Amino acid sequence: MTDDEVIRAPARERSANTAALGPLQIVVGAVLVGVAFVPEASARVFGGILGLVMVGFGVWTTARARRVAVHLGDQELRYDGYVLSWSVPRAQITTVLDDGYVEWVDDAGRQRRRQIGLLTKAYEDDGSKFAPYWIWRREKLLRVREWADARAY
């Protein structure tokens, strides 16, 4: 077995996502749970349930945030995302689109499509101060397309 090529966000971006994304969801969820205990609140049950779901999702996202990556193996692309992970055999990939979607034909002959969430904002360099935040995404998306030997459209 050979080593996978691993595509991750730059360290600074991974740290920011870990520190902000999940904890923000946890705080908002906790506030919603707190609203469920206010006697005059109109949607106490809904707010409480929604708050608990958000807290759980925030904990899940925080736990997974540092491991979000695209793994390009010899025979398989594997995406470990914030919420879900999925994989597809390299030989079945037909298209890697500019919006981060990977298209393939499964074993039953059905057309499938999944998005690589890590690489969705893969815009061209517009020269703005935010360009470095998406330039690496574009480069890595093109690397996935090259690895899969897939078309762009």
N, CA, C and O of each residue as an XYZ file, in Angstrom:
612
protein
N       0.851     -1.187      0.000
C       0.000      0.000      0.000
C       0.888      1.239      0.000
O       1.810      1.354      0.808
N       0.607      2.152     -0.900
C       1.377      3.396     -0.949
C       0.653      4.467     -0.147
O      -0.533      4.347      0.158
N       1.387      5.502      0.184
C       0.804      6.599      0.951
C      -0.149      7.404      0.087
O       0.061      7.575     -1.114
N      -1.199      7.893      0.725
C      -2.153      8.781      0.074
C      -1.557     10.172     -0.042
O      -0.715     10.572      0.763
N      -2.002     10.901     -1.050
C      -1.758     12.335     -1.098
C      -2.914     12.961     -0.334
O      -4.077     12.700     -0.642
N      -2.606     13.775      0.649
C      -3.646     14.362      1.495
C      -3.736     15.853      1.222
O      -2.733     16.565      1.254
N      -4.950     16.317      0.952
C      -5.205     17.733      0.712
C      -5.984     18.260      1.904
O      -7.084     17.794      2.202
N      -5.400     19.235      2.579
C      -6.036     19.879      3.727
C      -5.962     21.388      3.546
O      -5.177     21.904      2.750
N      -6.798     22.076      4.306
C      -6.707     23.535      4.345
C      -5.386     23.924      5.011
O      -4.833     23.147      5.788
N      -4.880     25.119      4.713
C      -3.678     25.582      5.411
C      -3.906     25.572      6.931
O      -5.035     25.710      7.402
N      -2.836     25.408      7.666
C      -2.917     25.267      9.128
C      -3.677     26.413      9.791
O      -4.462     26.188     10.711
N      -3.449     27.618      9.336
C      -4.125     28.777      9.939
C      -5.643     28.686      9.761
O      -6.404     28.985     10.681
N      -6.065     28.276      8.582
C      -7.500     28.144      8.312
C      -8.106     26.984      9.111
O      -9.219     27.101      9.622
N      -7.381     25.868      9.222
C      -7.870     24.738     10.029
C      -8.039     25.152     11.479
O      -9.032     24.796     12.115
N      -7.082     25.897     12.005
C      -7.163     26.352     13.395
C      -8.344     27.295     13.596
O      -9.057     27.197     14.595
N      -8.549     28.202     12.654
C      -9.668     29.139     12.761
C     -10.999     28.403     12.699
O     -11.913     28.716     13.461
N     -11.117     27.437     11.810
C     -12.356     26.670     11.708
C     -12.625     25.885     12.988
O     -13.760     25.833     13.461
N     -11.589     25.279     13.546
C     -11.752     24.509     14.766
C     -12.152     25.405     15.924
O     -12.986     25.027     16.747
N     -11.564     26.588     15.993
C     -11.819     27.492     17.111
C     -13.153     28.220     16.994
O     -13.703     28.657     18.004
N     -13.679     28.356     15.787
C     -14.870     29.188     15.619
C     -16.119     28.421     15.197
O     -17.194     28.640     15.757
N     -15.998     27.550     14.245
C     -17.176     26.940     13.628
C     -18.029     26.151     14.620
O     -19.197     26.481     14.830
N     -17.470     25.135     15.218
C     -18.225     24.313     16.172
C     -18.610     25.057     17.438
O     -19.772     25.010     17.842
N     -17.667     25.745     18.079
C     -18.029     26.471     19.300
C     -19.134     27.504     19.088
O     -19.955     27.713     19.981
N     -19.170     28.147     17.935
C     -20.244     29.101     17.657
C     -21.597     28.388     17.616
O     -22.586     28.884     18.156
N     -21.629     27.232     16.977
C     -22.862     26.447     16.937
C     -23.275     26.010     18.344
O     -24.462     26.008     18.670
N     -22.316     25.646     19.161
C     -22.609     25.225     20.532
C     -23.207     26.384     21.321
O     -24.188     26.203     22.042
N     -22.624     27.567     21.190
C     -23.128     28.741     21.924
C     -24.542     29.093     21.476
O     -25.415     29.329     22.312
N     -24.774     29.131     20.169
C     -26.115     29.448     19.669
C     -27.111     28.392     20.147
O     -28.224     28.727     20.552
N     -26.720     27.142     20.102
C     -27.592     26.076     20.590
C     -27.899     26.213     22.066
O     -29.035     26.005     22.493
N     -26.884     26.564     22.850
C     -27.094     26.744     24.284
C     -28.057     27.898     24.568
O     -28.879     27.814     25.481
N     -27.953     28.963     23.794
C     -28.879     30.088     23.947
C     -30.307     29.633     23.637
O     -31.244     29.984     24.354
N     -30.465     28.861     22.581
C     -31.798     28.363     22.229
C     -32.350     27.437     23.313
O     -33.538     27.490     23.630
N     -31.496     26.596     23.876
C     -31.942     25.739     24.985
C     -32.358     26.612     26.160
O     -33.358     26.329     26.820
N     -31.600     27.670     26.426
C     -31.948     28.588     27.509
C     -33.292     29.257     27.300
O     -34.038     29.476     28.254
N     -33.602     29.580     26.057
C     -34.896     30.200     25.740
C     -36.042     29.236     26.068
O     -37.142     29.669     26.410
N     -35.783     27.949     25.963
C     -36.823     26.958     26.258
C     -37.265     27.017     27.714
O     -38.343     26.526     28.046
N     -36.470     27.597     28.574
C     -36.814     27.679     29.993
C     -37.433     29.018     30.379
O     -37.738     29.239     31.550
N     -37.620     29.902     29.422
C     -38.280     31.181     29.678
C     -39.790     30.943     29.618
O     -40.301     30.543     28.571
N     -40.511     31.177     30.711
C     -41.940     30.843     30.746
C     -42.779     31.519     29.665
O     -43.736     30.919     29.176
N     -42.451     32.738     29.281
C     -43.264     33.454     28.300
C     -42.883     33.152     26.847
O     -43.541     33.650     25.934
N     -41.866     32.371     26.614
C     -41.408     32.088     25.255
C     -42.493     31.334     24.490
O     -43.163     30.460     25.042
N     -42.658     31.679     23.220
C     -43.752     31.100     22.452
C     -43.445     29.704     21.898
O     -44.351     28.876     21.796
N     -42.228     29.438     21.551
C     -41.886     28.148     20.941
C     -40.852     27.425     21.800
O     -39.767     27.085     21.328
N     -41.193     27.198     23.043
C     -40.229     26.634     23.996
C     -39.745     25.248     23.584
O     -38.541     24.992     23.593
N     -40.649     24.363     23.227
C     -40.255     22.996     22.873
C     -39.419     23.009     21.597
O     -38.366     22.375     21.528
N     -39.893     23.732     20.594
C     -39.150     23.816     19.341
C     -37.759     24.403     19.579
O     -36.768     23.870     19.080
N     -37.680     25.494     20.334
C     -36.393     26.116     20.625
C     -35.463     25.186     21.383
O     -34.264     25.138     21.106
N     -36.014     24.448     22.339
C     -35.195     23.506     23.108
C     -34.653     22.380     22.253
O     -33.478     22.027     22.350
N     -35.510     21.815     21.415
C     -35.067     20.722     20.540
C     -34.055     21.229     19.521
O     -33.022     20.596     19.299
N     -34.348     22.363     18.904
C     -33.412     22.944     17.947
C     -32.076     23.262     18.626
O     -31.017     23.028     18.043
N     -32.117     23.782     19.830
C     -30.894     24.081     20.571
C     -30.075     22.839     20.856
O     -28.854     22.852     20.697
N     -30.729     21.767     21.274
C     -30.012     20.515     21.536
C     -29.386     19.955     20.262
O     -28.265     19.446     20.285
N     -30.116     20.052     19.152
C     -29.567     19.589     17.872
C     -28.343     20.427     17.503
O     -27.330     19.887     17.058
N     -28.436     21.738     17.687
C     -27.296     22.605     17.342
C     -26.089     22.338     18.239
O     -24.952     22.351     17.767
N     -26.326     22.099     19.521
C     -25.215     21.778     20.426
C     -24.550     20.474     19.970
O     -23.324     20.392     19.892
N     -25.359     19.468     19.673
C     -24.808     18.190     19.209
C     -24.042     18.334     17.909
O     -22.959     17.771     17.747
N     -24.612     19.092     16.983
C     -23.947     19.315     15.702
C     -22.658     20.101     15.896
O     -21.666     19.836     15.217
N     -22.659     21.063     16.812
C     -21.445     21.837     17.098
C     -20.338     20.984     17.682
O     -19.169     21.146     17.330
N     -20.703     20.072     18.577
C     -19.710     19.148     19.152
C     -19.157     18.247     18.050
O     -17.948     18.028     17.967
N     -20.046     17.728     17.205
C     -19.629     16.867     16.093
C     -18.692     17.617     15.147
O     -17.652     17.090     14.754
N     -19.056     18.834     14.786
C     -18.252     19.639     13.865
C     -16.894     19.968     14.468
O     -15.877     19.913     13.777
N     -16.872     20.309     15.750
C     -15.603     20.618     16.420
C     -14.681     19.407     16.410
O     -13.479     19.534     16.175
N     -15.246     18.243     16.663
C     -14.434     17.022     16.697
C     -13.866     16.686     15.317
O     -12.756     16.162     15.220
N     -14.599     16.973     14.268
C     -14.170     16.603     12.912
C     -13.385     17.692     12.191
O     -12.723     17.401     11.195
N     -13.435     18.918     12.653
C     -12.878     20.053     11.912
C     -11.401     19.889     11.572
O     -10.996     20.253     10.468
N     -10.604     19.371     12.452
C      -9.163     19.244     12.189
C      -8.839     18.101     11.241
O      -7.731     18.026     10.710
N      -9.806     17.206     11.025
C      -9.548     16.051     10.158
C     -10.136     16.189      8.762
O     -10.038     15.257      7.964
N     -10.740     17.317      8.448
C     -11.330     17.514      7.120
C     -10.205     17.469      6.084
O      -9.237     18.224      6.166
N     -10.352     16.570      5.113
C      -9.294     16.400      4.114
C      -9.806     15.596      2.924
O     -10.818     14.899      3.003
N      -9.077     15.717      1.826
C      -9.291     14.887      0.648
C      -8.084     13.963      0.565
O      -6.942     14.422      0.576
N      -8.338     12.662      0.483
C      -7.264     11.669      0.372
C      -7.289     11.092     -1.036
O      -8.284     10.507     -1.465
N      -6.194     11.263     -1.737
C      -6.064     10.717     -3.080
C      -5.175      9.488     -2.994
O      -3.950      9.600     -2.955
N      -5.789      8.331     -2.964
C      -5.045      7.076     -2.888
C      -4.754      6.535     -4.275
O      -5.062      7.183     -5.275
N      -4.165      5.359     -4.342
C      -3.882      4.750     -5.640
C      -5.161      4.465     -6.415
O      -5.219      4.671     -7.627
N      -6.184      3.991     -5.711
C      -7.393      3.543     -6.395
C      -8.668      4.250     -5.953
O      -9.747      3.952     -6.466
N      -8.561      5.186     -5.004
C      -9.778      5.740     -4.424
C      -9.590      7.177     -3.965
O      -8.542      7.545     -3.436
N     -10.637      7.988     -4.180
C     -10.713      9.317     -3.599
C     -11.580      9.192     -2.349
O     -12.693      8.670     -2.414
N     -11.073      9.669     -1.214
C     -11.857      9.657      0.025
C     -11.913     11.078      0.562
O     -10.891     11.752      0.690
N     -13.126     11.520      0.873
C     -13.322     12.842      1.443
C     -13.827     12.694      2.863
O     -14.881     12.103      3.099
N     -13.076     13.230      3.802
C     -13.496     13.290      5.200
C     -13.974     14.707      5.441
O     -13.160     15.623      5.559
N     -15.290     14.904      5.517
C     -15.871     16.231      5.630
C     -16.234     16.598      7.055
O     -15.993     15.836      7.991
N     -16.821     17.785      7.206
C     -17.257     18.254      8.517
C     -18.369     17.384      9.076
O     -18.413     17.135     10.281
N     -19.249     16.928      8.234
C     -20.399     16.157      8.695
C     -20.308     14.704      8.242
O     -20.478     13.794      9.053
N     -20.047     14.478      6.976
C     -20.014     13.134      6.409
C     -18.693     12.871      5.712
O     -17.975     13.790      5.316
N     -18.396     11.590      5.576
C     -17.258     11.153      4.779
C     -17.788     10.258      3.673
O     -18.803      9.582      3.843
N     -17.107     10.256      2.556
C     -17.498      9.401      1.443
C     -16.272      9.076      0.612
O     -15.236      9.731      0.728
N     -16.399      8.054     -0.230
C     -15.285      7.677     -1.098
C     -15.841      7.190     -2.433
O     -17.003      6.797     -2.540
N     -14.995      7.228     -3.427
C     -15.363      6.773     -4.764
C     -14.110      6.203     -5.434
O     -13.026      6.773     -5.309
N     -14.254      5.088     -6.140
C     -13.110      4.530     -6.857
C     -12.640      5.474     -7.960
O     -13.442      6.081     -8.669
N     -11.354      5.577     -8.080
C     -10.739      6.479     -9.066
C     -11.211      6.176    -10.492
O     -11.480      7.092    -11.268
N     -11.307      4.910    -10.826
C     -11.663      4.514    -12.181
C     -13.090      4.897    -12.557
O     -13.406      4.963    -13.745
N     -13.952      5.148    -11.591
C     -15.352      5.468    -11.876
C     -15.600      6.973    -12.015
O     -16.674      7.378    -12.462
N     -14.625      7.807    -11.641
C     -14.808      9.261    -11.705
C     -14.790      9.714    -13.163
O     -13.883      9.379    -13.924
N     -15.812     10.482    -13.531
C     -15.906     10.986    -14.906
C     -15.626     12.480    -14.993
O     -15.051     12.955    -15.973
N     -16.041     13.232    -13.945
C     -15.961     14.687    -14.010
C     -15.613     15.248    -12.634
O     -16.085     14.751    -11.612
N     -14.779     16.293    -12.622
C     -14.537     17.086    -11.424
C     -14.834     18.527    -11.819
O     -14.084     19.145    -12.575
N     -15.935     19.051    -11.298
C     -16.421     20.371    -11.708
C     -15.770     21.493    -10.904
O     -15.226     21.264     -9.824
N     -15.833     22.704    -11.443
C     -15.239     23.869    -10.785
C     -15.894     24.218     -9.458
O     -15.277     24.888     -8.631
N     -17.133     23.779     -9.232
C     -17.810     24.069     -7.965
C     -17.542     22.999     -6.907
O     -18.195     22.983     -5.864
N     -16.598     22.115     -7.167
C     -16.184     21.121     -6.189
C     -16.942     19.806     -6.269
O     -16.703     18.917     -5.451
N     -17.837     19.656     -7.218
C     -18.570     18.405     -7.354
C     -17.743     17.375     -8.109
O     -17.053     17.696     -9.076
N     -17.827     16.133     -7.647
C     -17.211     14.995     -8.308
C     -18.353     14.136     -8.833
O     -19.274     13.798     -8.089
N     -18.293     13.787    -10.099
C     -19.318     12.940    -10.701
C     -18.691     11.613    -11.090
O     -17.546     11.560    -11.539
N     -19.458     10.536    -10.911
C     -18.981      9.218    -11.276
C     -20.160      8.319    -11.606
O     -21.314      8.644    -11.327
N     -19.843      7.185    -12.205
C     -20.842      6.168    -12.513
C     -20.585      5.012    -11.553
O     -19.489      4.453    -11.518
N     -21.622      4.656    -10.762
C     -21.433      3.596     -9.768
C     -21.494      2.217    -10.426
O     -21.678      2.106    -11.638
N     -21.339      1.178     -9.622
C     -21.304     -0.190    -10.132
C     -22.601     -0.600    -10.825
O     -22.591     -1.467    -11.699
N     -23.717      0.019    -10.440
C     -25.015     -0.295    -11.052
C     -25.267      0.530    -12.311
O     -26.318      0.389    -12.937
N     -24.315      1.390    -12.693
C     -24.454      2.195    -13.893
C     -25.177      3.514    -13.696
O     -25.468      4.209    -14.670
N     -25.475      3.873    -12.445
C     -26.158      5.141    -12.162
C     -25.135      6.263    -12.024
O     -24.043      6.072    -11.490
N     -25.516      7.432    -12.516
C     -24.686      8.626    -12.387
C     -24.797      9.131    -10.942
O     -25.906      9.316    -10.442
N     -23.684      9.352    -10.281
C     -23.649      9.851     -8.910
C     -22.891     11.163     -8.874
O     -22.125     11.487     -9.781
N     -23.123     11.919     -7.794
C     -22.487     13.229     -7.664
C     -22.391     13.584     -6.190
O     -23.368     13.456     -5.451
N     -21.223     14.027     -5.762
C     -20.991     14.511     -4.404
C     -20.081     15.712     -4.470
O     -19.278     15.858     -5.392
N     -20.219     16.577     -3.469
C     -19.390     17.778     -3.436
C     -18.271     17.627     -2.423
O     -18.478     17.118     -1.321
N     -17.089     18.073     -2.805
C     -15.966     18.153     -1.887
C     -16.090     19.511     -1.210
O     -15.639     20.522     -1.748
N     -16.696     19.532     -0.038
C     -16.974     20.785      0.656
C     -15.734     21.613      0.928
O     -15.801     22.842      0.937
N     -14.619     20.966      1.146
C     -13.369     21.671      1.423
C     -12.932     22.536      0.245
O     -12.260     23.549      0.435
N     -13.308     22.144     -0.967
C     -12.817     22.823     -2.171
C     -13.918     23.564     -2.924
O     -13.757     23.838     -4.114
N     -15.014     23.893     -2.280
C     -16.141     24.497     -2.994
C     -15.883     25.924     -3.441
O     -16.382     26.320     -4.495
N     -15.154     26.688     -2.716
C     -14.930     28.095     -3.077
C     -13.625     28.228     -3.839
O     -12.728     28.967     -3.436
N     -13.532     27.512     -4.931
C     -12.303     27.499     -5.715
C     -12.394     28.502     -6.854
O     -12.496     28.120     -8.020
N     -12.355     29.784     -6.514
C     -12.468     30.845     -7.500
C     -11.118     31.177     -8.107
O     -10.072     30.749     -7.620
N     -11.167     31.936     -9.164
C      -9.937     32.435     -9.779
C      -9.377     33.573     -8.934
O     -10.098     34.186     -8.147
N      -8.107     33.847     -9.098
C      -7.462     34.942     -8.378
C      -7.965     36.272     -8.917
O      -7.713     36.609    -10.074
N      -8.677     37.029     -8.086
C      -9.188     38.328     -8.516
C      -8.323     39.482     -8.015
O      -8.655     40.649     -8.226
N      -7.225     39.157     -7.358
C      -6.311     40.181     -6.884
C      -6.727     40.846     -5.585
O      -6.036     41.747     -5.110
N      -7.839     40.423     -4.998
C      -8.279     41.032     -3.748
C      -7.463     40.500     -2.576
O      -6.682     39.560     -2.725
N      -7.651     41.108     -1.416
C      -6.904     40.661     -0.236
C      -7.376     39.282      0.245
O      -6.682     38.621      1.017
N      -8.557     38.853     -0.215
C      -9.067     37.543      0.189
C      -8.665     36.434     -0.779
O      -8.958     35.266     -0.525
N      -8.006     36.772     -1.873
C      -7.632     35.789     -2.883
C      -6.846     34.603     -2.319
O      -7.102     33.474     -2.738
N      -5.907     34.798     -1.393
C      -5.179     33.638     -0.879
C      -6.075     32.594     -0.204
O      -5.703     31.424     -0.117
N      -7.251     33.012      0.272
C      -8.151     32.067      0.922
C      -8.808     31.112     -0.060
O      -9.274     30.045      0.341
N      -8.856     31.470     -1.333
C      -9.423     30.531     -2.288
C      -8.457     30.083     -3.367
O      -8.764     29.144     -4.101
N      -7.313     30.712     -3.489
C      -6.339     30.275     -4.494
C      -5.898     28.841     -4.214
O      -5.819     28.035     -5.140
N      -5.612     28.508     -2.962
C      -5.183     27.145     -2.655
C      -6.292     26.150     -2.985
O      -6.006     25.027     -3.398
N      -7.561     26.547     -2.809
C      -8.673     25.649     -3.138
C      -8.683     25.340     -4.638
O      -8.867     24.195     -5.049
N      -8.484     26.375     -5.434
C      -8.467     26.189     -6.888
C      -7.331     25.263     -7.298
O      -7.526     24.350     -8.100
N      -6.149     25.497     -6.748
C      -4.991     24.658     -7.078
C      -5.248     23.204     -6.699
O      -4.931     22.297     -7.468
N      -5.813     22.980     -5.537
C      -6.070     21.617     -5.073
C      -7.206     20.959     -5.848
O      -7.170     19.754     -6.094
N      -8.214     21.738     -6.234
C      -9.290     21.183     -7.053
C      -8.745     20.731     -8.405
O      -9.118     19.675     -8.916
N      -7.857     21.545     -8.976
C      -7.230     21.157    -10.237
C      -6.359     19.918    -10.052
O      -6.245     19.092    -10.957
N      -5.745     19.792     -8.873
C      -4.951     18.587     -8.581
C      -5.843     17.352     -8.524
O      -5.463     16.298     -9.035
N      -7.016     17.460     -7.916
C      -7.955     16.337     -7.858
C      -8.384     15.959     -9.276
O      -8.441     14.777     -9.615
N      -8.682     16.955    -10.096
C      -9.094     16.696    -11.480
C      -7.990     15.977    -12.244
O      -8.249     15.023    -12.977
N      -6.747     16.447    -12.063
C      -5.603     15.816    -12.725
C      -5.423     14.377    -12.243
O      -5.220     13.465    -13.045
N      -5.499     14.182    -10.921
C      -5.332     12.844    -10.350
C      -6.375     11.871    -10.900
O      -6.064     10.720    -11.207
N      -7.612     12.346    -11.019
C      -8.699     11.487    -11.495
C      -8.688     11.334    -13.017
O      -9.401     10.494    -13.566
N      -7.885     12.141    -13.686
C      -7.866     12.166    -15.152
C      -9.294     12.369    -15.650
O      -9.773     11.654    -16.530
N      -9.959     13.363    -15.063
C     -11.366     13.631    -15.345
C     -11.520     14.927    -16.120
O     -10.640     15.788    -16.106
N     -12.630     15.048    -16.780
C     -12.926     16.281    -17.499
C     -13.451     17.333    -16.527
O     -13.771     17.032    -15.377
N     -13.532     18.579    -17.013
C     -13.944     19.691    -16.171
C     -15.434     19.993    -16.278
O     -15.960     20.708    -15.425
N     -16.118     19.497    -17.257
C     -17.542     19.801    -17.441
C     -18.310     18.604    -17.912
O     -19.521     18.688    -18.117
